[in-house]
Every structure is written in C-alpha cells, then in structure tokens.
C-alpha cells in the first residue's frame, strides 16, 4: 500500500534521529551505527535505509529528503526488533508494536542502535551469543537459587544508588559473592547462559541507553520475577557495564581486545585490584528472612501458574487449529520470539511469533503482543523446543480459510499461514486438525 506523507515523514524522522544520536558520542570502540542497514516496519509498510542495492520486492522512494527502499506491507523477514539476513547482508530490524503506545523517533532510534549493535556483535564477538535453548531448562523453580538471585539484584541496586565510592564497591562485592555462591549450585551451562546473555543483550541495552545519554539502570526493589531469567540478564548486564565505567574505565577497549572475559569476573578483578578491603555491608536478619520467604512463595507460585496457564489455554480450544506431526519426524522450530514465550505444564506457550518446518511443509504465526492469539507447542522429546515439535495448537484467531488438494493442506488467516504437502485435514465445527504424514 502506498505510504501516506505522514508515514514517510515518520520514517525520515527515524533515519535522521539515528544519525543524530550516532554523532553525539562514541558508544563503543569501532562501532558505527550508520554502517548497519535498518529495516523498519511501521504497521503498514517496510522501509529499508542504507542498504547497498535494491532487493527484490523493494522500490526506491524519497522519504522527505532521505533515500529509502520501500516494501509494500511487512517484509516476511521483519518479525521483531531483531537482526535479519537480507540477501546475505545483516540488517537491524525494527517493528512498531501496536501493544505499545507510539514510540517517539528518539525511542525508535535508540532501539535501532541496540539492534545495530547486535549486528556489530555478531561480526566481532560471535561467542557472546548464548544458546537460547538453555533457557527452557533453567532451574526457575528452585527457591534457594532465587533467593541468591534476589540478594545479588538488591546488592547491585544499592551499589548503583549511592555516590559513595567505598559503599558502591562494598555492595558490588556483596552482589558478586551472592552470584559466586549461586553459580556453584548450578550446572555450568546455566551460568554460561547468563554471562553470555549479559554480554549480548546487557551490553546492547547499555549502548542503547548511552545513545540517549542515560547512565542509570532501574533495578526492581523486590527483584525480578522468578521466571524472568532472560529479561533479568538484560538489566544485570547493563548494571555491570555501568559499574565497570566506575571501577575500570578502560574496560570496553580491553573487552574488544579479549572478548573471552565475562562482565562479572572482569568487575571482580577490577575490585580486587582497587585499594580497600572486602565487603563491609550486609543485609539485616529481617531482610534475609524476607529474601528466603519471598523466594519460596514465588517459586511455588511459578509451578502453580504453569498448571493454571495450561488449563486456561485448554479452556479456549473450542475454536482451534491443531497440527500433529509423526513422532519420528517432528516439526523443527525455525523461528520464535523468546521475549514472548512462557513455559507451561507440558509445553511452551507462544503469544507472538512461532515458525515450524518439516520435510512436508511449514507453519508460521505472527501477531502483535496482546492480540489474544496463543500457540502451544508440545515437544517430541526431552527438550521443549530442540527435540522437535510433535503437536501444535493455536487459539484466539479471528478466522481461518482452509484448502485441500489431494494430499496438500493449506490454512491461512490474518497473521497465520500453513502448508503441508503430505497431510490430511479434519474439520469438527470450528476445530481444525492437520495431520502430517
């Protein structure tokens, strides 16, 4: 659909604001946000800035003086604020989410810089990328671990909230002690996941904040939810970076030289090299009791909520689409939005984006957060996603169109599409079941 003048103006504002923020200060050694193309979906069309050629499906347009490439509608590769590969070129992608009040050009530009930094990281620091599959096995319901996580978070919050260098150092040491104790109680794969996520997403959040001159980090006073491990890593990595600015001003350049270092261990060494003794602060007995009681209550709540969420999903299946794959040939997860997935009893709930593929076809669902559409995937093996998917069920959509031709089944609807070449379709009123052979 042809863009309206106001839409061209907003796209131009985004491009102009990215350039403005990039010129204000150095965000990271050797990182130039303007060297990374940006794809922006505004809810109607996709705009592509600073891309070297005209890819298939795009046309050249003038966005209020800024050269851009236009794709009619949402380009299939743009499914989230993320990074995409467009004909072999890494691109930062930005998608306006209808569930969020309209972001300002500055908001969007700082988010675009966040995603552009991910492109930089993928080129220069590929080892920072964590294995997202680890998150699905993370021990979120162990209260002793959550208690230590809360102690660590609150210690960092207090370290960030004081201007007294000795007090800041003491609370930082206390946080690192709690982390060391916690990591000693976990499988090494989980601590590696946290450290890599802090490097990947924590530093991208740090660069995003720095681009608009924001040097504070808001850590919640009562800690993060027990099952918000990934979201916590964004904030904790950002917090560790801000503390490194205080205690090791050259840390970014040194990390560029040797990127095998984790933020927390780098910070621990910086504190050990600084003058002063170890931690001289501690929580009161009452505070420690609160940490323990809160962790026990919250982990119990997570276990109970997983059961309730599965029950709530099952209560909506009067109008549903189910895809069942052979146990020996399950569907592969080819795409998902880890920020909008929830582990529930017996499966994983996807409330925004999920893509599956197999030898005979594929499935894709994409909706805005808050649309009310949910997809539940059930694993074919021990791992919730990497073992393959034996069963998928979708509820909450408006309407589906189905078509069958001998052994081919096609299903389509607003935000949902599927095609399987060796399958059957069963219809029971408003319930559709695709059985893949």
JOLIN-V777885 format. One record per residue. RES is the residue in one small letter. SS is DSSP state (2 for helix, 1 for strand, 0 for the rest). PHI is phi in degrees with one decimal (NA if undefined). D_CENTER is the distance of its C-alpha to the mean C-alpha in Angstrom with 2 decimals. Layout:
RES:SS:PHI:D_CENTER / RES:SS:PHI:D_CENTER
//
This chain:
x:0:NA:29.77 / x:0:-64.6:31.33 / x:0:-71.7:29.45 / x:0:-78.4:31.22 / x:2:-54.3:32.36 / x:2:-66.9:30.06 / x:2:-70.5:27.02 / x:2:-61.5:28.29 / x:2:-64.5:28.78 / x:2:-65.5:25.20 / x:2:-62.4:23.95 / x:2:-64.4:26.55 / x:2:-60.7:25.51 / x:2:-62.4:21.97 / x:2:-61.6:23.48 / x:2:-65.3:26.04 / x:2:-71.0:23.72 / x:2:-60.5:21.53 / x:2:-63.6:24.87 / x:2:-64.6:26.09 / x:2:-66.5:23.24 / x:2:-64.4:23.37 / x:2:-84.7:27.11 / x:2:-74.5:27.16 / x:0:-161.0:26.20 / x:0:-75.4:25.03 / x:0:-93.2:21.37 / x:0:-162.3:21.34 / x:0:-54.4:24.23 / x:0:70.8:24.64 / x:0:-96.5:21.54 / x:0:-118.7:22.64 / x:2:-57.0:20.12 / x:2:-77.6:22.90 / x:2:-86.1:23.06 / x:0:-110.7:19.85 / x:1:-62.1:20.27 / x:1:-126.5:18.12 / x:1:-106.6:17.77 / x:1:-128.1:17.60 / x:1:-101.6:17.91 / x:0:-97.2:19.72 / x:0:102.8:20.15 / x:0:-127.4:23.31 / x:0:-138.4:23.18 / x:1:-109.9:21.17 / x:1:-110.3:22.35 / x:1:-125.3:22.16 / x:1:-112.4:23.27 / x:0:58.0:24.80 / x:0:-98.8:24.72 / x:0:-69.4:27.84 / x:0:-134.1:29.23 / x:0:-102.6:29.17 / x:0:-71.7:27.09 / x:0:-58.6:28.35 / x:0:93.4:27.91 / x:1:-101.1:27.60 / x:1:-130.0:30.51 / x:1:-77.6:31.32 / x:1:-137.8:31.44 / x:1:-108.3:32.38 / x:1:-94.1:29.93 / x:0:53.5:32.38 / x:0:96.8:33.38 / x:1:-106.3:30.09 / x:1:-67.1:30.13 / x:1:-146.0:27.30 / x:1:-114.2:26.78 / x:1:-117.4:26.35 / x:1:-116.7:25.11 / x:0:-70.7:26.43 / x:0:88.1:23.65 / x:0:-87.8:20.03 / x:0:-65.6:19.90 / x:0:-55.1:18.68 / x:0:-77.3:16.24 / x:0:-90.5:14.41 / x:0:-120.1:12.06 / x:0:-171.8:9.13 / x:0:-69.2:8.56 / x:1:-164.2:8.29 / x:1:-121.9:11.26 / x:1:-131.7:13.94 / x:1:-107.2:17.33 / x:1:-113.6:20.14 / x:0:53.8:23.43 / x:0:89.2:22.64 / x:1:-108.7:21.36 / x:1:-67.2:17.82 / x:1:-134.7:16.66 / x:1:-81.6:14.04 / x:1:-111.5:13.15 / x:1:-134.6:12.98 / x:1:-131.9:13.37 / x:0:-72.0:15.21 / x:0:-95.0:14.10 / x:0:-63.6:17.40 / x:0:-78.6:16.25 / x:0:-106.7:15.87 / x:0:-52.5:19.24 / x:0:-51.0:20.01 / x:0:-78.5:18.43 / x:0:-75.3:21.05 / x:2:-56.6:21.40 / x:2:-67.1:20.62 / x:2:-57.4:17.31 / x:2:-64.3:16.37 / x:2:-64.9:17.89 / x:2:-66.4:16.04 / x:2:-68.1:12.63 / x:2:-63.6:14.27 / x:2:-65.3:15.34 / x:2:-55.2:11.91 / x:2:-71.7:11.06 / x:2:-63.7:14.65 / x:2:-65.5:14.32 / x:2:-62.9:11.82 / x:2:-62.4:14.76 / x:2:-58.7:17.10 / x:2:-61.2:15.34 / x:2:-63.8:15.44 / x:2:-79.3:19.10 / x:2:-104.1:20.23 / x:0:-138.8:18.11 / x:2:-63.2:16.85 / x:2:-74.1:17.37 / x:2:-76.7:14.52 / x:0:-74.0:11.98 / x:0:-80.8:11.57 / x:0:-85.9:12.44 / x:2:-61.4:9.60 / x:2:-63.7:12.73 / x:2:-61.4:13.85 / x:2:-60.1:11.50 / x:2:-73.0:13.58 / x:2:-110.8:16.70 / x:0:-59.4:15.86 / x:0:-75.9:18.88 / x:0:-78.1:17.47 / x:0:-107.9:20.92 / x:0:-97.1:23.11 / x:2:-65.9:24.52 / x:2:-63.1:25.91 / x:2:-70.0:22.57 / x:2:-65.2:21.04 / x:2:-58.5:24.18 / x:2:-67.2:23.71 / x:2:-61.1:20.07 / x:2:-68.0:21.46 / x:2:-63.6:24.31 / x:2:-62.4:22.13 / x:2:-62.7:19.98 / x:2:-66.8:23.21 / x:2:-64.2:24.95 / x:2:-65.7:22.39 / x:2:-60.9:22.58 / x:2:-70.3:26.35 / x:2:-63.0:26.28 / x:2:-74.7:24.40 / x:2:-89.1:26.71 / x:0:-109.8:29.97 / x:0:-95.9:31.77 / x:0:-76.5:34.09 / x:2:-62.6:33.24 / x:2:-66.7:34.82 / x:2:-66.2:33.09 / x:2:-61.5:29.72 / x:2:-63.4:30.51 / x:2:-65.9:31.64 / x:2:-69.9:28.61 / x:2:-66.1:26.35 / x:2:-59.9:28.58 / x:2:-63.4:28.36 / x:2:-62.7:24.56 / x:2:-69.8:24.81 / x:2:-65.7:27.54 / x:2:-62.5:25.51 / x:2:-65.5:22.67 / x:2:-59.9:25.35 / x:2:-63.3:26.85 / x:2:-66.3:23.64 / x:2:-63.3:22.72 / x:2:-68.6:26.33 / x:0:-97.6:25.86 / x:0:-116.6:22.85 / x:0:-61.6:22.63 / x:2:-59.0:21.89 / x:2:-63.0:18.95 / x:2:-75.8:16.99 / x:2:-68.1:17.97 / x:2:-63.1:17.13 / x:2:-58.2:13.56 / x:2:-61.0:13.30 / x:2:-64.8:15.19 / x:2:-70.2:13.28 / x:2:-64.9:9.84 / x:2:-65.7:11.99 / x:2:-68.9:13.46 / x:2:-73.5:10.56 / x:2:-87.7:8.15 / x:2:-62.6:11.11 / x:2:-72.3:13.41 / x:2:-65.7:11.45 / x:2:-66.1:11.39 / x:2:-62.2:15.03 / x:2:-65.3:15.98 / x:2:-59.3:14.63 / x:2:-65.0:16.69 / x:2:-62.9:19.55 / x:2:-63.7:19.82 / x:0:-109.1:21.01 / x:0:76.6:23.01 / x:0:-95.4:21.06 / x:0:-111.9:21.75 / x:0:-96.4:21.07 / x:0:-130.2:18.18 / x:0:-90.9:18.23 / x:0:-103.4:17.94 / x:0:-66.6:18.96 / x:0:-63.3:22.59 / x:0:-100.0:22.26 / x:0:82.2:19.21 / x:0:-85.8:15.80 / x:0:-55.0:15.91 / x:0:-58.0:16.82 / x:0:-99.9:13.95 / x:0:-98.7:11.13 / x:2:-71.0:10.93 / x:2:-69.6:7.33 / x:2:-61.5:7.54 / x:2:-63.6:10.96 / x:2:-62.1:10.32 / x:2:-56.4:8.99 / x:2:-73.1:12.27 / x:2:-67.8:14.48 / x:2:-61.0:13.89 / x:2:-61.0:14.68 / x:2:-63.1:17.65 / x:2:-62.2:18.95 / x:2:-64.9:18.97 / x:2:-64.2:20.97 / x:2:-68.4:23.34 / x:2:-64.1:23.85 / x:2:-58.2:25.01 / x:2:-80.6:27.72 / x:2:-97.1:28.79 / x:0:-149.6:28.23 / x:0:-55.4:28.36 / x:0:-93.3:28.42 / x:2:-62.5:25.29 / x:2:-66.8:23.29 / x:2:-63.6:26.21 / x:2:-68.5:26.76 / x:2:-69.9:23.18 / x:2:-65.5:23.66 / x:2:-75.5:26.81 / x:0:-132.0:25.51 / x:0:-89.7:21.78 / x:0:-83.0:22.38 / x:0:-85.7:22.39 / x:0:-93.4:19.84 / x:2:-65.2:19.47 / x:2:-68.9:21.08 / x:2:-71.8:23.98 / x:2:-62.0:24.61 / x:2:-64.4:24.87 / x:2:-61.4:27.14 / x:2:-66.2:29.42 / x:2:-62.8:29.63 / x:2:-70.2:30.75 / x:2:-65.2:33.21 / x:2:-77.2:34.72 / x:0:-80.3:35.16 / x:0:-69.0:38.33 / x:0:119.8:38.38 / x:0:-89.2:38.20 / x:0:-73.4:35.43 / x:0:-61.7:33.77 / x:0:-120.2:36.29 / x:0:-122.4:34.22 / x:0:-158.2:33.53 / x:0:-80.2:32.50 / x:0:-72.7:35.36 / x:2:-60.0:36.31 / x:2:-64.1:35.32 / x:2:-64.3:31.81 / x:2:-64.7:31.44 / x:2:-63.4:32.75 / x:2:-65.3:30.21 / x:2:-58.3:27.33 / x:2:-65.4:28.86 / x:2:-65.1:29.60 / x:2:-64.0:26.25 / x:2:-66.8:24.41 / x:2:-64.5:26.85 / x:2:-65.1:26.51 / x:2:-70.3:22.71 / x:2:-70.1:22.36 / x:2:-62.7:25.16 / x:2:-62.7:23.47 / x:2:-61.5:20.30 / x:2:-61.2:22.67 / x:2:-68.9:24.63 / x:2:-66.3:21.76 / x:2:-60.7:20.52 / x:2:-69.2:24.06 / x:2:-64.2:24.33 / x:2:-65.4:21.18 / x:2:-66.7:22.60 / x:2:-64.4:25.95 / x:2:-64.9:24.64 / x:2:-63.7:23.09 / x:2:-62.4:26.41 / x:0:-73.3:28.32 / x:0:-104.9:26.89 / x:0:-86.2:27.87 / x:0:-63.3:31.16 / x:0:-123.0:29.49 / x:1:-151.9:27.21 / x:1:-119.3:26.41 / x:1:-122.1:26.42 / x:1:-119.1:26.05 / x:1:-117.8:27.72 / x:0:-107.6:27.72 / x:0:-62.1:30.31 / x:2:-58.6:29.56 / x:2:-82.6:30.58 / x:2:-134.2:28.54 / x:0:-69.2:25.23 / x:1:-78.0:22.60 / x:1:-95.2:19.81 / x:1:-80.3:16.13 / x:1:-103.7:15.62 / x:1:-171.1:12.34 / x:1:-162.5:9.77 / x:0:-106.0:6.60 / x:2:-64.0:5.12 / x:2:-77.7:4.24 / x:2:-129.6:7.87 / x:1:-123.9:9.69 / x:1:-136.3:12.47 / x:1:-77.4:15.00 / x:1:-124.9:18.42 / x:0:-60.7:21.94 / x:0:82.9:22.43 / x:1:-179.5:19.23 / x:1:-126.0:15.63 / x:1:-99.0:15.11 / x:1:-112.6:12.96 / x:0:-111.6:13.26 / x:0:-141.0:11.91 / x:1:-143.6:11.88 / x:1:-153.4:13.53 / x:1:-131.3:15.88 / x:1:-128.5:18.61 / x:1:-148.7:21.58 / x:1:-148.7:24.83 / x:0:-66.0:28.20 / x:0:-112.3:29.50 / x:1:166.6:26.74 / x:1:-152.4:23.23 / x:1:-139.7:21.26 / x:1:-144.1:18.50 / x:1:-130.5:17.28 / x:1:-144.0:15.43 / x:0:-137.8:15.85 / x:0:-76.7:14.77 / x:0:-57.6:13.28 / x:0:93.9:16.51 / x:0:-71.0:18.69 / x:0:91.4:19.63 / x:0:-89.6:18.95 / x:1:-134.6:17.71 / x:1:-125.3:17.83 / x:1:-110.2:18.71 / x:1:-106.7:18.69 / x:1:-118.8:21.21 / x:1:-77.7:21.38 / x:0:-88.5:24.44 / x:0:-142.4:24.41 / x:0:-75.8:23.31 / x:0:-94.1:19.61 / x:0:-60.1:17.62 / x:0:-128.3:16.10 / x:0:-74.1:17.65 / x:0:-75.6:21.13 / x:0:97.4:20.97 / x:1:-113.6:21.18 / x:1:-94.0:24.67 / x:1:-149.3:24.15 / x:1:-127.6:21.94 / x:1:-136.4:22.83 / x:1:-122.0:21.77 / x:1:-134.3:23.14 / x:0:95.4:23.19 / x:0:-79.1:23.77 / x:0:-79.7:26.80 / x:0:-157.7:28.86 / x:0:-124.4:28.96 / x:1:-109.7:31.40 / x:1:-123.1:32.51 / x:1:-147.6:34.74 / x:1:-124.8:36.42 / x:1:-144.1:38.63 / x:0:59.6:40.30 / x:0:-105.1:37.44 / x:1:-97.8:34.64 / x:1:-121.9:32.44 / x:1:-123.7:30.33 / x:1:-131.2:28.32 / x:1:-144.4:26.93 / x:1:-170.4:25.88 / x:0:-62.3:23.93 / x:0:89.1:20.34 / x:1:-142.1:21.42 / x:1:-152.2:23.37 / x:1:-155.2:24.78 / x:1:-149.3:27.66 / x:1:-132.6:29.32 / x:0:-86.8:32.60 / x:0:-133.2:34.01 / x:1:-154.0:33.40 / x:1:-125.5:35.16 / x:1:-118.7:34.35 / x:1:-115.1:35.58 / x:1:-121.3:35.90 / x:1:-129.8:36.81 / x:0:66.5:36.94 / x:0:-97.3:33.41 / x:1:-104.6:31.93 / x:1:-118.3:31.16 / x:1:-129.0:30.77 / x:1:-104.3:30.19 / x:1:-107.8:31.53 / x:1:-87.1:30.66 / x:0:-90.5:33.58
//
